[in-house]
Amino acid sequence: MIDAMYNHVRGSYVCSSNHGPGIGPIPLLPVEEGDGWEDADVTTDSASSETPERRPRRRRWLRVLALTVALLVLSGAGAAWWLYERLDGNIKTDTRTTNELRKYEAERPVAVVRDAQNILLIGSDNRGGKGNGKYGQDTGTQRSDTTILLHLQADGKSATAVSIPRDLMVDIPSCTGPDGTRAKARFAQFNWAFEFGGAACTIRTVEKLTGIRLDHHMIVDFRGFKKMVNAVGGVEVCLKEPIDDDEAHLKLPAGRQTLRGEQALGYVRARYSIGDGSDTERIGRQQQFLGSLVKKLQSNGVLLNPRRLYPVLDAATSSLTTDPGLNSLKDLYDLARGIRHIPREKIRFLTIPRQPYTYDRNRDELVQPDADRLFRQLRLDHPVSVAKTVTHASGDDPKSEKSERSTPYEGTTAAHDMCE
């Protein structure tokens, strides 16, 4: 749909701005006198027997036909233009982060593999906005409730989504917050970086932790997540046991079911009422949910159905804040289209290798050398494998190619069925 819309707009207009084309001439059929139409050679018997009285009538009919065609072209191009501009205008651009990162260019990692992309997806726990107040008081600050490093291989044949636990203890650099306040460098839990310095501080923290250059970032809040799930008609999950969680505002029976809006948000946020109550288990549940969401987006029922695709695009574009490199509809659609063609078993979800922090079991720390090996694989665009259960490596050289090939990470793929 968007390919057709975009090409139709480009074909009907000439470019006049950064976010869309401007109107241009549309050729009409030649119908005026003297243009050669009425002087064309006529050789058939029926044409030669045409009376002079019928010729003006024929020319009038051709003028009406040409005018009708012109109006149809104009209306179609106008509708495509309106839709494109509406979706394109939905996207919010995070120029502050881009400007802040420029100040620290010298300390940022260098991209190693051309055409490979690393995108930081930040799920903000901002409680402002309609319908979000029930999840807690809006204190005017926010933290990254969910953060995922999405690596797209240069050959376009696989994608790896790496979750970063919010309680992971990391080195957070000195950062400037949105209000201009300067926060000192500290060793603290990861999601404080977003609270202290927004996306720029989070990006610098991830780059310092992994050594991976981040090309782009996207931010989505509670409301945006709910809109996206509703736009695809809900996401299927399978529960081994019932859920009754007051904090997540969630009550669900066991078994296979489709979750929408509020229920979906409660499901990915629920923690203490499911399993062992750990953030690690919640991350695993989020990854399974994202895998089901990818299945839905890849299905013909969504991406090839204009009536279902437009609400998805409207929800996605109105829910996102991106860097200037992804702030157009075409940029986002090209990204989504690339992911759509990746086989589901090649779309992997995993968590940074972690374990309880030595000095506080409510926090996490990296497991080495597993974490460094993973970061190196992503940095060099090497393939990553996942398995349902794994044992951590001990004493392996993280730079060993044999170690990379033989050691999977605990995780799942978009091909996995939650009910298996």
Stockholm file with secondary structure:
# STOCKHOLM 1.0

chainA/1-420         MIDAMYNHVRGSYVCSSNHGPGIGPIPLLPVEEGDGWEDADVTTDSASSETPERRPRRRRWLRVLALTVALLVLSGAGAAWWLYERLDGNIKTDTRTTNELRKYEAERPVAVVRDAQNILLIGSDNRGGKGNGKYGQDTGTQRSDTTILLHLQADGKSATAVSIPRDLMVDIPSCTGPDGTRAKARFAQFNWAFEFGGAACTIRTVEKLTGIRLDHHMIVDFRGFKKMVNAVGGVEVCLKEPIDDDEAHLKLPAGRQTLRGEQALGYVRARYSIGDGSDTERIGRQQQFLGSLVKKLQSNGVLLNPRRLYPVLDAATSSLTTDPGLNSLKDLYDLARGIRHIPREKIRFLTIPRQPYTYDRNRDELVQPDADRLFRQLRLDHPVSVAKTVTHASGDDPKSEKSERSTPYEGTTAAHDMCE
#=GR chainA/1-420 SS CHHHHHHHHHHHEEEEETTEEEECCCCCCCCSTTSSSTTSCCCSHHHHTCCTTHHHHHHHHHHHHHHHHHHHHHHHHHHHHHHHHHHHHHCEECHHHHHHHHTTGGGSCCCCSTTCEEEEEEEECCCCSTTTGGGSCCCSCCCEEEEEEEEECTTSSCEEEEECCTTBEEEECCEECTTSCEECCEEEETTHHHHHHHHHHHHHHHHHHHCCCCCEEEEECHHHHHHHHHHTTCEEEEESSCEEETTTTEEECSEEEEECHHHHHHHHHCCTTSTTCCHHHHHHHHHHHHHHHHHHHHSHHHHTCHHHHHHHHHHHHHHCEECGGGCSHHHHHHHHHHHHTSCGGGEEEEECCEEEETTEEEEEEECTTHHHHHHHHHHTTCCCCEESSCCCCCSCCTTCHHHHHHCCEEEEETTCCTTC
#=GC SS_cons         CHHHHHHHHHHHEEEEETTEEEECCCCCCCCSTTSSSTTSCCCSHHHHTCCTTHHHHHHHHHHHHHHHHHHHHHHHHHHHHHHHHHHHHHCEECHHHHHHHHTTGGGSCCCCSTTCEEEEEEEECCCCSTTTGGGSCCCSCCCEEEEEEEEECTTSSCEEEEECCTTBEEEECCEECTTSCEECCEEEETTHHHHHHHHHHHHHHHHHHHCCCCCEEEEECHHHHHHHHHHTTCEEEEESSCEEETTTTEEECSEEEEECHHHHHHHHHCCTTSTTCCHHHHHHHHHHHHHHHHHHHHSHHHHTCHHHHHHHHHHHHHHCEECGGGCSHHHHHHHHHHHHTSCGGGEEEEECCEEEETTEEEEEEECTTHHHHHHHHHHTTCCCCEESSCCCCCSCCTTCHHHHHHCCEEEEETTCCTTC
//
